[in-house]
Amino acid sequence: MENKENINKYGEINLVHRMTVIKRIIHWTFFLAIINNIITGFYIAYPFLFFGKTPTQSDSLSTGIVNSGETNQAFIMTWMRDFHFIGAVLIDVIFIVWLYLAFFSWKEPLYKSFLPFGDKLEEAWKMIKHYFTLKDKPKTGRYQDPLNAFVFTIFHLLILLQMLTGFQMYVASFTGTSAVGAWWPWLMHFSTDWTLFIFGGLTGVTIAHLFIMWLIIIFIAYHIYIEVWRSVMWKEGDILIPFGGYKYIRNKSETQ
């Protein structure tokens, strides 16, 4: 009797596969690389900690001088830039892999829920109304809902722009050739020099890079919040998707 009452209240529950192992690896590597670049990016923009000062300078937290240290400790900015560059390379590679899988994955091609056109636009609007009214929850299934797909599309476009502005700052001092040949500086200039025109020079590109970082931070906060909210309100375990790859769906909406 109790089980029957639960079915009537919450609807029939089915386990649905939402994220493959490869995409879960991509998800967490992407997340860790972005967090790494946020932290190191903050330091590069505002180097609040300095090591390697001469012994005559006293330690001071207010000036960021923690200790006199050894000579090799004077290169903290170099370490930060190296970690930032490594994180950027990871993000670039993961972005290319994600883009390939979005269209050519045989198991979960994301293009099926990429952008809300036609009926999907109406579904996205219904999802927005549900978030504000908690009524008429749209059906959920194997793919992302159109609203979530649209938000993620915007996010990946921001990542792409962040990559290009970052490469422009990286290549700004390149002249002539490089360790891998002249083709690399040429390719970087060819693909990113337009950002100088759009943002009004290298300073504008730098400001745009920092601004996009804040938009990415806002997205991360939104993404975590909305997945927790959906897990609590819908009771479908959305927060479990990046961990185990599965969520629950209900064949019937909850009765009032």
C-alpha positions as CSV (number, residue, x, y, z in Angstrom):
1,M,0.0,0.0,0.0
2,E,2.8,2.4,1.0
3,N,4.7,1.7,-2.3
4,K,1.5,2.3,-4.3
5,E,0.9,5.7,-2.6
6,N,4.5,6.7,-3.4
7,I,4.0,5.9,-7.0
8,N,0.8,7.9,-7.1
9,K,2.5,10.8,-5.5
10,Y,5.8,10.9,-7.3
11,G,5.1,9.0,-10.5
12,E,6.9,5.9,-11.8
13,I,10.7,6.3,-11.4
14,N,13.1,5.1,-14.1
15,L,16.9,5.1,-14.2
16,V,18.3,7.0,-17.2
17,H,21.8,7.2,-18.5
18,R,22.9,10.8,-19.1
19,M,26.7,11.0,-19.3
20,T,29.3,8.5,-20.5
21,V,32.6,7.8,-18.7
22,I,34.4,9.8,-21.4
23,K,32.2,12.8,-20.9
24,R,32.4,12.6,-17.1
25,I,36.2,12.7,-17.4
26,I,35.9,15.6,-19.8
27,H,33.5,17.3,-17.3
28,W,35.8,17.0,-14.3
29,T,39.0,17.8,-16.2
30,F,37.4,20.9,-17.6
31,F,36.2,21.9,-14.2
32,L,39.6,21.5,-12.5
33,A,41.5,23.2,-15.4
34,I,39.1,26.2,-15.2
35,I,39.5,26.4,-11.4
36,N,43.2,26.3,-11.8
37,N,43.1,29.1,-14.4
38,I,40.8,31.2,-12.2
39,I,43.2,31.0,-9.3
40,T,46.4,31.5,-11.3
41,G,44.7,34.2,-13.4
42,F,43.8,36.1,-10.2
43,Y,47.4,36.0,-9.2
44,I,48.7,37.1,-12.6
45,A,46.3,40.0,-12.6
46,Y,47.1,40.9,-9.0
47,P,50.4,39.4,-7.8
48,F,49.7,39.8,-4.1
49,L,52.5,37.5,-2.9
50,F,56.2,38.1,-3.4
51,F,59.1,35.8,-2.5
52,G,62.8,36.2,-2.7
53,K,63.2,39.7,-1.2
54,T,66.6,40.6,0.3
55,P,67.2,39.8,4.0
56,T,67.2,43.5,4.8
57,Q,63.5,43.8,4.0
58,S,61.3,42.7,6.9
59,D,58.4,40.3,6.5
60,S,55.1,42.1,6.1
61,L,51.7,40.6,5.3
62,S,50.4,44.0,4.3
63,T,53.0,44.3,1.5
64,G,52.8,40.6,0.6
65,I,56.4,39.9,1.6
66,V,56.2,36.6,3.4
67,N,59.9,35.8,3.8
68,S,63.2,36.6,2.3
69,G,63.5,33.0,0.9
70,E,65.9,31.6,-1.6
71,T,66.6,32.9,-5.0
72,N,64.5,30.2,-6.7
73,Q,61.5,31.4,-4.7
74,A,61.6,34.7,-6.5
75,F,60.0,33.0,-9.5
76,I,56.4,32.5,-8.2
77,M,55.0,34.5,-11.1
78,T,56.8,32.2,-13.5
79,W,55.2,29.2,-11.7
80,M,51.8,30.8,-11.8
81,R,52.1,31.6,-15.5
82,D,53.3,28.0,-16.2
83,F,50.3,26.5,-14.4
84,H,48.0,28.9,-16.1
85,F,49.4,27.9,-19.5
86,I,49.1,24.2,-18.7
87,G,45.5,24.7,-17.6
88,A,44.8,26.7,-20.8
89,V,46.2,23.9,-23.0
90,L,44.0,21.4,-21.2
91,I,41.0,23.6,-21.7
92,D,41.8,24.0,-25.4
93,V,42.2,20.2,-25.9
94,I,39.1,19.4,-24.0
95,F,37.1,22.0,-25.9
96,I,38.1,20.5,-29.2
97,V,37.2,16.9,-28.0
98,W,33.9,18.2,-26.6
99,L,33.1,19.9,-29.9
100,Y,33.8,16.7,-31.8
101,L,31.7,14.5,-29.5
102,A,28.9,17.1,-29.6
103,F,28.4,16.2,-33.3
104,F,29.9,12.8,-33.9
105,S,29.4,10.8,-30.6
106,W,27.5,7.7,-31.5
107,K,26.1,7.4,-28.0
108,E,25.3,11.0,-26.9
109,P,25.4,13.5,-29.7
110,L,24.7,16.8,-28.0
111,Y,23.6,18.6,-31.1
112,K,20.2,17.0,-30.6
113,S,19.7,19.4,-27.7
114,F,22.2,22.1,-28.7
115,L,20.0,25.2,-29.3
116,P,16.3,25.7,-28.5
117,F,14.8,26.2,-32.0
118,G,11.1,25.6,-32.8
119,D,9.4,23.4,-30.3
120,K,12.5,23.4,-28.1
121,L,12.2,27.2,-27.8
122,E,8.8,26.7,-26.3
123,E,10.1,24.0,-24.0
124,A,12.9,26.3,-22.8
125,W,10.3,29.0,-22.0
126,K,8.2,26.5,-20.1
127,M,11.4,25.6,-18.0
128,I,11.9,29.3,-17.2
129,K,8.3,29.6,-16.1
130,H,8.6,26.5,-14.0
131,Y,11.7,27.8,-12.2
132,F,9.8,30.9,-11.1
133,T,6.4,29.3,-10.4
134,L,7.3,25.7,-9.5
135,K,4.3,24.6,-11.7
136,D,4.0,22.5,-14.8
137,K,7.5,21.0,-14.8
138,P,8.4,20.0,-18.3
139,K,9.4,16.4,-19.0
140,T,13.0,15.4,-18.6
141,G,14.8,12.6,-20.3
142,R,18.1,11.4,-21.8
143,Y,19.2,14.7,-23.1
144,Q,19.6,18.1,-21.6
145,D,16.5,20.3,-21.4
146,P,16.6,23.0,-24.1
147,L,17.1,25.8,-21.5
148,N,20.1,24.1,-20.0
149,A,21.4,23.3,-23.5
150,F,21.1,27.0,-24.4
151,V,23.0,28.1,-21.3
152,F,25.8,25.6,-21.9
153,T,26.1,26.8,-25.5
154,I,26.6,30.3,-24.3
155,F,29.1,29.0,-21.8
156,H,31.2,27.2,-24.4
157,L,31.1,30.3,-26.6
158,L,32.5,32.2,-23.7
159,I,35.2,29.6,-23.3
160,L,36.1,29.9,-27.0
161,L,36.4,33.7,-26.7
162,Q,38.5,33.3,-23.5
163,M,40.8,30.9,-25.4
164,L,41.2,33.4,-28.3
165,T,41.9,36.4,-26.0
166,G,44.3,34.4,-24.0
167,F,46.2,33.3,-27.1
168,Q,46.4,36.9,-28.2
169,M,48.1,37.9,-25.0
170,Y,50.3,34.9,-25.3
171,V,51.4,35.7,-28.8
172,A,51.6,39.5,-28.5
173,S,55.4,39.4,-28.0
174,F,56.0,36.7,-30.7
175,T,58.2,38.0,-33.5
176,G,59.7,35.9,-36.3
177,T,59.8,32.2,-35.4
178,S,59.4,29.9,-32.4
179,A,60.8,26.6,-31.2
180,V,58.4,24.7,-33.4
181,G,58.8,26.9,-36.4
182,A,57.4,30.1,-37.9
183,W,54.0,28.5,-38.6
184,W,53.0,28.6,-34.9
185,P,53.3,32.4,-34.4
186,W,51.6,33.0,-37.8
187,L,48.7,30.7,-36.8
188,M,48.3,32.4,-33.5
189,H,48.4,35.9,-35.0
190,F,46.1,34.9,-37.8
191,S,43.4,33.4,-35.5
192,T,43.5,36.0,-32.7
193,D,44.7,39.4,-34.1
194,W,41.1,40.4,-34.8
195,T,40.5,40.6,-31.0
196,L,42.9,43.6,-31.0
197,F,40.5,45.4,-33.4
198,I,37.3,44.3,-31.6
199,F,38.5,45.3,-28.1
200,G,40.7,48.3,-29.0
201,G,44.2,47.0,-28.5
202,L,46.0,44.7,-26.1
203,T,44.8,46.4,-23.0
204,G,41.2,46.0,-24.1
205,V,41.9,42.3,-24.8
206,T,43.3,41.9,-21.3
207,I,40.3,43.6,-19.8
208,A,37.9,41.4,-21.9
209,H,39.8,38.3,-20.7
210,L,39.3,39.3,-17.1
211,F,35.7,40.2,-17.6
212,I,35.0,36.8,-19.3
213,M,36.6,35.1,-16.3
214,W,34.0,36.7,-14.1
215,L,31.2,35.5,-16.4
216,I,32.6,32.0,-16.2
217,I,32.7,32.2,-12.4
218,I,29.0,33.3,-12.4
219,F,28.2,30.4,-14.7
220,I,29.9,27.9,-12.4
221,A,28.0,29.3,-9.4
222,Y,24.7,29.1,-11.4
223,H,25.4,25.6,-12.6
224,I,26.1,24.2,-9.2
225,Y,23.1,25.9,-7.7
226,I,20.7,24.9,-10.4
227,E,21.8,21.2,-10.3
228,V,21.4,21.1,-6.5
229,W,18.0,22.9,-6.8
230,R,16.8,20.4,-9.4
231,S,17.9,17.5,-7.2
232,V,16.1,18.8,-4.2
233,M,12.9,20.1,-5.9
234,W,12.5,17.4,-8.6
235,K,13.9,14.5,-6.6
236,E,15.5,13.1,-9.8
237,G,19.2,13.1,-8.7
238,D,20.5,15.5,-11.3
239,I,23.5,16.2,-9.1
240,L,24.6,12.6,-9.5
241,I,25.0,12.8,-13.3
242,P,28.7,13.9,-13.4
243,F,29.5,11.3,-10.7
244,G,27.8,8.1,-11.9
245,G,26.4,9.1,-15.2
246,Y,22.7,8.4,-14.3
247,K,19.7,10.3,-13.1
248,Y,16.1,9.4,-12.4
249,I,13.1,10.5,-14.4
250,R,9.4,10.3,-13.5
251,N,6.8,9.2,-16.1
252,K,4.1,11.2,-14.4
253,S,4.4,14.7,-12.8
254,E,3.6,15.0,-9.1
255,T,0.0,15.4,-8.2
256,Q,-1.1,18.5,-6.3
